[in-house]
Amino acid sequence: MDLMNKIPNLRKISMSPWVKLDVANELAKNKYVLSCKPNPAIYASPTWDKDEVRKSIIDIIEGGRDCCIEIVMKDISTVNHQPERLKEWVKIAKETVDSYFD
């Protein structure tokens, strides 16, 4: 983050699914949008676990609690021959965000 703070006009930082988001949150000090990506294994697993999808979204929301965040569905190379998972993920993400901030 020290390096990031030296880049003029930087507004958004890409966060790996494996980053310690709570640490990034503290270091970003609400100066940047944290662009967060859920672990892509969620989409590819043999079983579609909606609770795990919901948990991953809540972890991002809570980890980036003091920053502006965006949640990006990215790095999807397979959905285990079930493309409907993508639509379901979006539905779960919307419901989770709505219920979290109600």
VMD Tcl script that builds the backbone (N, CA, C; Angstrom):
set m [mol new atoms 306]
animate dup $m
set s [atomselect $m all]
$s set {name element resname resid chain x y z} {
  {N N MET 1 A 0.820 -1.193 0.000}
  {CA C MET 1 A 0.000 0.000 0.000}
  {C C MET 1 A 0.865 1.258 0.000}
  {N N ASP 2 A 2.067 1.170 0.536}
  {CA C ASP 2 A 2.947 2.341 0.475}
  {C C ASP 2 A 3.202 2.740 -0.972}
  {N N LEU 3 A 3.409 1.749 -1.826}
  {CA C LEU 3 A 3.617 2.009 -3.241}
  {C C LEU 3 A 2.351 2.595 -3.872}
  {N N MET 4 A 1.195 2.050 -3.512}
  {CA C MET 4 A -0.068 2.540 -4.063}
  {C C MET 4 A -0.277 4.010 -3.712}
  {N N ASN 5 A 0.095 4.390 -2.518}
  {CA C ASN 5 A -0.089 5.776 -2.076}
  {C C ASN 5 A 0.773 6.761 -2.867}
  {N N LYS 6 A 1.781 6.271 -3.559}
  {CA C LYS 6 A 2.665 7.138 -4.347}
  {C C LYS 6 A 2.183 7.335 -5.778}
  {N N ILE 7 A 1.172 6.598 -6.186}
  {CA C ILE 7 A 0.672 6.695 -7.563}
  {C C ILE 7 A -0.381 7.800 -7.621}
  {N N PRO 8 A -0.108 8.849 -8.392}
  {CA C PRO 8 A -1.077 9.950 -8.450}
  {C C PRO 8 A -2.361 9.516 -9.168}
  {N N ASN 9 A -3.471 10.023 -8.693}
  {CA C ASN 9 A -4.789 9.795 -9.295}
  {C C ASN 9 A -5.259 8.338 -9.261}
  {N N LEU 10 A -4.648 7.523 -8.466}
  {CA C LEU 10 A -5.107 6.140 -8.328}
  {C C LEU 10 A -6.421 6.145 -7.566}
  {N N ARG 11 A -7.429 5.481 -8.115}
  {CA C ARG 11 A -8.745 5.491 -7.486}
  {C C ARG 11 A -9.254 4.106 -7.136}
  {N N LYS 12 A -8.738 3.093 -7.823}
  {CA C LYS 12 A -9.268 1.748 -7.624}
  {C C LYS 12 A -8.109 0.761 -7.535}
  {N N ILE 13 A -8.251 -0.194 -6.599}
  {CA C ILE 13 A -7.231 -1.222 -6.424}
  {C C ILE 13 A -7.895 -2.587 -6.518}
  {N N SER 14 A -7.338 -3.424 -7.356}
  {CA C SER 14 A -7.860 -4.777 -7.536}
  {C C SER 14 A -7.426 -5.658 -6.369}
  {N N MET 15 A -8.389 -6.355 -5.779}
  {CA C MET 15 A -8.131 -7.225 -4.641}
  {C C MET 15 A -8.282 -8.689 -5.066}
  {N N SER 16 A -7.247 -9.456 -4.880}
  {CA C SER 16 A -7.280 -10.890 -5.153}
  {C C SER 16 A -8.259 -11.565 -4.190}
  {N N PRO 17 A -8.840 -12.699 -4.588}
  {CA C PRO 17 A -9.703 -13.427 -3.652}
  {C C PRO 17 A -8.972 -13.879 -2.391}
  {N N TRP 18 A -7.654 -13.913 -2.446}
  {CA C TRP 18 A -6.872 -14.429 -1.321}
  {C C TRP 18 A -6.215 -13.335 -0.488}
  {N N VAL 19 A -6.533 -12.085 -0.777}
  {CA C VAL 19 A -5.963 -10.977 -0.020}
  {C C VAL 19 A -6.635 -10.908 1.359}
  {N N LYS 20 A -5.907 -10.379 2.312}
  {CA C LYS 20 A -6.492 -10.119 3.630}
  {C C LYS 20 A -7.208 -8.774 3.523}
  {N N LEU 21 A -8.486 -8.849 3.218}
  {CA C LEU 21 A -9.249 -7.642 2.916}
  {C C LEU 21 A -9.337 -6.695 4.102}
  {N N ASP 22 A -9.384 -7.234 5.309}
  {CA C ASP 22 A -9.442 -6.354 6.478}
  {C C ASP 22 A -8.165 -5.527 6.608}
  {N N VAL 23 A -7.018 -6.116 6.232}
  {CA C VAL 23 A -5.749 -5.384 6.265}
  {C C VAL 23 A -5.742 -4.308 5.176}
  {N N ALA 24 A -6.185 -4.675 3.977}
  {CA C ALA 24 A -6.260 -3.702 2.883}
  {C C ALA 24 A -7.205 -2.564 3.246}
  {N N ASN 25 A -8.299 -2.898 3.882}
  {CA C ASN 25 A -9.273 -1.907 4.323}
  {C C ASN 25 A -8.609 -0.878 5.237}
  {N N GLU 26 A -7.835 -1.351 6.186}
  {CA C GLU 26 A -7.154 -0.451 7.124}
  {C C GLU 26 A -6.132 0.426 6.404}
  {N N LEU 27 A -5.379 -0.170 5.490}
  {CA C LEU 27 A -4.325 0.577 4.801}
  {C C LEU 27 A -4.871 1.535 3.746}
  {N N ALA 28 A -6.001 1.190 3.156}
  {CA C ALA 28 A -6.578 2.042 2.107}
  {C C ALA 28 A -7.191 3.300 2.689}
  {N N LYS 29 A -7.642 3.233 3.935}
  {CA C LYS 29 A -8.185 4.397 4.639}
  {C C LYS 29 A -9.233 5.143 3.827}
  {N N ASN 30 A -10.086 4.395 3.173}
  {CA C ASN 30 A -11.196 4.956 2.399}
  {C C ASN 30 A -10.739 5.892 1.281}
  {N N LYS 31 A -9.490 5.729 0.823}
  {CA C LYS 31 A -8.969 6.552 -0.261}
  {C C LYS 31 A -9.228 5.929 -1.632}
  {N N TYR 32 A -9.515 4.633 -1.656}
  {CA C TYR 32 A -9.635 3.923 -2.919}
  {C C TYR 32 A -10.903 3.067 -2.932}
  {N N VAL 33 A -11.335 2.739 -4.129}
  {CA C VAL 33 A -12.339 1.705 -4.291}
  {C C VAL 33 A -11.591 0.383 -4.297}
  {N N LEU 34 A -12.027 -0.547 -3.465}
  {CA C LEU 34 A -11.429 -1.880 -3.459}
  {C C LEU 34 A -12.269 -2.765 -4.374}
  {N N SER 35 A -11.668 -3.212 -5.455}
  {CA C SER 35 A -12.346 -4.045 -6.436}
  {C C SER 35 A -12.120 -5.506 -6.048}
  {N N CYS 36 A -13.132 -6.123 -5.471}
  {CA C CYS 36 A -12.999 -7.441 -4.844}
  {C C CYS 36 A -13.582 -8.536 -5.734}
  {N N LYS 37 A -12.863 -9.634 -5.787}
  {CA C LYS 37 A -13.292 -10.774 -6.577}
  {C C LYS 37 A -13.465 -11.988 -5.680}
  {N N PRO 38 A -14.637 -12.621 -5.708}
  {CA C PRO 38 A -14.800 -13.867 -4.953}
  {C C PRO 38 A -13.909 -14.963 -5.534}
  {N N ASN 39 A -13.609 -15.938 -4.720}
  {CA C ASN 39 A -12.815 -17.079 -5.173}
  {C C ASN 39 A -13.558 -17.758 -6.328}
  {N N PRO 40 A -12.937 -17.902 -7.510}
  {CA C PRO 40 A -13.629 -18.492 -8.657}
  {C C PRO 40 A -13.981 -19.964 -8.473}
  {N N ALA 41 A -13.417 -20.619 -7.486}
  {CA C ALA 41 A -13.760 -22.024 -7.227}
  {C C ALA 41 A -15.230 -22.172 -6.837}
  {N N ILE 42 A -15.835 -21.095 -6.345}
  {CA C ILE 42 A -17.252 -21.125 -5.987}
  {C C ILE 42 A -18.098 -21.523 -7.188}
  {N N TYR 43 A -17.741 -21.020 -8.357}
  {CA C TYR 43 A -18.531 -21.274 -9.563}
  {C C TYR 43 A -18.271 -22.664 -10.152}
  {N N ALA 44 A -17.102 -23.208 -9.899}
  {CA C ALA 44 A -16.676 -24.436 -10.568}
  {C C ALA 44 A -16.849 -25.699 -9.738}
  {N N SER 45 A -17.167 -25.571 -8.479}
  {CA C SER 45 A -17.220 -26.749 -7.612}
  {C C SER 45 A -18.278 -27.745 -8.089}
  {N N PRO 46 A -18.101 -29.015 -7.763}
  {CA C PRO 46 A -19.080 -30.031 -8.191}
  {C C PRO 46 A -20.481 -29.767 -7.653}
  {N N THR 47 A -20.570 -29.211 -6.446}
  {CA C THR 47 A -21.882 -28.878 -5.899}
  {C C THR 47 A -21.991 -27.363 -5.791}
  {N N TRP 48 A -23.160 -26.865 -6.071}
  {CA C TRP 48 A -23.427 -25.426 -6.018}
  {C C TRP 48 A -23.910 -25.099 -4.619}
  {N N ASP 49 A -23.060 -24.447 -3.848}
  {CA C ASP 49 A -23.346 -24.155 -2.449}
  {C C ASP 49 A -23.737 -22.692 -2.288}
  {N N LYS 50 A -25.032 -22.441 -2.266}
  {CA C LYS 50 A -25.530 -21.063 -2.165}
  {C C LYS 50 A -25.127 -20.401 -0.855}
  {N N ASP 51 A -25.017 -21.180 0.204}
  {CA C ASP 51 A -24.576 -20.622 1.488}
  {C C ASP 51 A -23.124 -20.147 1.405}
  {N N GLU 52 A -22.296 -20.889 0.680}
  {CA C GLU 52 A -20.896 -20.488 0.503}
  {C C GLU 52 A -20.815 -19.216 -0.348}
  {N N VAL 53 A -21.669 -19.121 -1.350}
  {CA C VAL 53 A -21.726 -17.900 -2.166}
  {C C VAL 53 A -22.064 -16.715 -1.266}
  {N N ARG 54 A -23.104 -16.862 -0.480}
  {CA C ARG 54 A -23.545 -15.798 0.432}
  {C C ARG 54 A -22.437 -15.430 1.420}
  {N N LYS 55 A -21.785 -16.433 1.991}
  {CA C LYS 55 A -20.703 -16.193 2.954}
  {C C LYS 55 A -19.551 -15.411 2.303}
  {N N SER 56 A -19.211 -15.769 1.070}
  {CA C SER 56 A -18.102 -15.083 0.402}
  {C C SER 56 A -18.435 -13.605 0.179}
  {N N ILE 57 A -19.683 -13.313 -0.114}
  {CA C ILE 57 A -20.091 -11.924 -0.323}
  {C C ILE 57 A -20.093 -11.162 1.000}
  {N N ILE 58 A -20.588 -11.791 2.041}
  {CA C ILE 58 A -20.571 -11.158 3.369}
  {C C ILE 58 A -19.141 -10.902 3.825}
  {N N ASP 59 A -18.242 -11.845 3.583}
  {CA C ASP 59 A -16.831 -11.652 3.948}
  {C C ASP 59 A -16.246 -10.431 3.249}
  {N N ILE 60 A -16.608 -10.232 1.985}
  {CA C ILE 60 A -16.118 -9.055 1.255}
  {C C ILE 60 A -16.709 -7.779 1.851}
  {N N ILE 61 A -18.001 -7.777 2.091}
  {CA C ILE 61 A -18.656 -6.587 2.661}
  {C C ILE 61 A -18.034 -6.229 4.003}
  {N N GLU 62 A -17.871 -7.219 4.862}
  {CA C GLU 62 A -17.317 -6.950 6.193}
  {C C GLU 62 A -15.833 -6.605 6.135}
  {N N GLY 63 A -15.093 -7.243 5.252}
  {CA C GLY 63 A -13.664 -6.955 5.134}
  {C C GLY 63 A -13.382 -5.561 4.619}
  {N N GLY 64 A -14.254 -5.057 3.755}
  {CA C GLY 64 A -14.066 -3.728 3.194}
  {C C GLY 64 A -14.982 -2.694 3.806}
  {N N ARG 65 A -15.357 -2.898 5.038}
  {CA C ARG 65 A -16.403 -2.104 5.705}
  {C C ARG 65 A -16.139 -0.600 5.716}
  {N N ASP 66 A -14.894 -0.164 5.707}
  {CA C ASP 66 A -14.605 1.267 5.784}
  {C C ASP 66 A -14.241 1.873 4.435}
  {N N CYS 67 A -14.327 1.094 3.395}
  {CA C CYS 67 A -13.962 1.566 2.060}
  {C C CYS 67 A -15.136 1.398 1.109}
  {N N CYS 68 A -15.041 2.065 -0.006}
  {CA C CYS 68 A -15.970 1.785 -1.093}
  {C C CYS 68 A -15.494 0.483 -1.724}
  {N N ILE 69 A -16.420 -0.425 -1.947}
  {CA C ILE 69 A -16.040 -1.693 -2.560}
  {C C ILE 69 A -16.925 -1.959 -3.769}
  {N N GLU 70 A -16.383 -2.752 -4.670}
  {CA C GLU 70 A -17.182 -3.323 -5.738}
  {C C GLU 70 A -16.871 -4.814 -5.749}
  {N N ILE 71 A -17.874 -5.598 -6.065}
  {CA C ILE 71 A -17.705 -7.046 -6.117}
  {C C ILE 71 A -17.813 -7.446 -7.574}
  {N N VAL 72 A -16.743 -8.059 -8.086}
  {CA C VAL 72 A -16.648 -8.372 -9.501}
  {C C VAL 72 A -16.567 -9.877 -9.696}
  {N N MET 73 A -17.476 -10.402 -10.493}
  {CA C MET 73 A -17.430 -11.810 -10.860}
  {C C MET 73 A -16.376 -11.914 -11.967}
  {N N LYS 74 A -15.261 -12.576 -11.683}
  {CA C LYS 74 A -14.143 -12.579 -12.609}
  {C C LYS 74 A -13.430 -13.927 -12.577}
  {N N ASP 75 A -12.610 -14.154 -13.571}
  {CA C ASP 75 A -11.784 -15.357 -13.666}
  {C C ASP 75 A -12.628 -16.633 -13.684}
  {N N ILE 76 A -13.711 -16.582 -14.421}
  {CA C ILE 76 A -14.584 -17.746 -14.512}
  {C C ILE 76 A -14.188 -18.529 -15.753}
  {N N SER 77 A -13.538 -19.639 -15.544}
  {CA C SER 77 A -13.176 -20.482 -16.693}
  {C C SER 77 A -14.155 -21.637 -16.846}
  {N N THR 78 A -14.839 -21.986 -15.789}
  {CA C THR 78 A -15.859 -23.026 -15.862}
  {C C THR 78 A -16.909 -22.793 -14.791}
  {N N VAL 79 A -18.091 -23.239 -15.093}
  {CA C VAL 79 A -19.178 -23.205 -14.123}
  {C C VAL 79 A -19.755 -24.615 -13.986}
  {N N ASN 80 A -18.903 -25.595 -14.241}
  {CA C ASN 80 A -19.279 -27.009 -14.115}
  {C C ASN 80 A -20.499 -27.351 -14.985}
  {N N HIS 81 A -20.493 -26.815 -16.200}
  {CA C HIS 81 A -21.562 -27.061 -17.186}
  {C C HIS 81 A -22.933 -26.603 -16.684}
  {N N GLN 82 A -22.937 -25.605 -15.819}
  {CA C GLN 82 A -24.193 -25.077 -15.280}
  {C C GLN 82 A -24.162 -23.542 -15.347}
  {N N PRO 83 A -24.350 -22.990 -16.544}
  {CA C PRO 83 A -24.267 -21.529 -16.681}
  {C C PRO 83 A -25.301 -20.780 -15.839}
  {N N GLU 84 A -26.361 -21.464 -15.428}
  {CA C GLU 84 A -27.365 -20.807 -14.583}
  {C C GLU 84 A -26.777 -20.371 -13.239}
  {N N ARG 85 A -25.638 -20.950 -12.878}
  {CA C ARG 85 A -24.979 -20.542 -11.630}
  {C C ARG 85 A -24.641 -19.057 -11.636}
  {N N LEU 86 A -24.299 -18.520 -12.786}
  {CA C LEU 86 A -23.934 -17.106 -12.874}
  {C C LEU 86 A -25.134 -16.218 -12.546}
  {N N LYS 87 A -26.266 -16.555 -13.087}
  {CA C LYS 87 A -27.485 -15.803 -12.805}
  {C C LYS 87 A -27.867 -15.940 -11.331}
  {N N GLU 88 A -27.730 -17.143 -10.791}
  {CA C GLU 88 A -28.034 -17.364 -9.375}
  {C C GLU 88 A -27.072 -16.591 -8.481}
  {N N TRP 89 A -25.790 -16.537 -8.878}
  {CA C TRP 89 A -24.810 -15.786 -8.100}
  {C C TRP 89 A -25.218 -14.321 -8.010}
  {N N VAL 90 A -25.621 -13.748 -9.145}
  {CA C VAL 90 A -26.034 -12.339 -9.165}
  {C C VAL 90 A -27.235 -12.134 -8.242}
  {N N LYS 91 A -28.199 -13.035 -8.312}
  {CA C LYS 91 A -29.392 -12.937 -7.461}
  {C C LYS 91 A -29.009 -13.001 -5.979}
  {N N ILE 92 A -28.154 -13.947 -5.627}
  {CA C ILE 92 A -27.709 -14.085 -4.240}
  {C C ILE 92 A -26.927 -12.842 -3.804}
  {N N ALA 93 A -26.070 -12.337 -4.680}
  {CA C ALA 93 A -25.278 -11.141 -4.353}
  {C C ALA 93 A -26.195 -9.950 -4.078}
  {N N LYS 94 A -27.179 -9.739 -4.930}
  {CA C LYS 94 A -28.112 -8.618 -4.732}
  {C C LYS 94 A -28.876 -8.774 -3.419}
  {N N GLU 95 A -29.406 -9.973 -3.179}
  {CA C GLU 95 A -30.158 -10.210 -1.944}
  {C C GLU 95 A -29.285 -10.007 -0.711}
  {N N THR 96 A -28.052 -10.487 -0.771}
  {CA C THR 96 A -27.146 -10.380 0.370}
  {C C THR 96 A -26.804 -8.923 0.663}
  {N N VAL 97 A -26.477 -8.184 -0.372}
  {CA C VAL 97 A -26.142 -6.769 -0.186}
  {C C VAL 97 A -27.363 -6.013 0.340}
  {N N ASP 98 A -28.525 -6.258 -0.258}
  {CA C ASP 98 A -29.739 -5.582 0.201}
  {C C ASP 98 A -30.045 -5.893 1.668}
  {N N SER 99 A -29.947 -7.158 2.041}
  {CA C SER 99 A -30.267 -7.528 3.432}
  {C C SER 99 A -29.195 -7.034 4.410}
  {N N TYR 100 A -27.964 -6.955 3.955}
  {CA C TYR 100 A -26.890 -6.508 4.827}
  {C C TYR 100 A -27.036 -5.035 5.177}
  {N N PHE 101 A -27.527 -4.250 4.238}
  {CA C PHE 101 A -27.612 -2.805 4.447}
  {C C PHE 101 A -29.018 -2.313 4.766}
  {N N ASP 102 A -29.948 -3.224 5.011}
  {CA C ASP 102 A -31.303 -2.807 5.412}
  {C C ASP 102 A -31.364 -2.379 6.841}
}
mol reanalyze $m
mol bondsrecalc $m
mol representation Tube
mol addrep $m
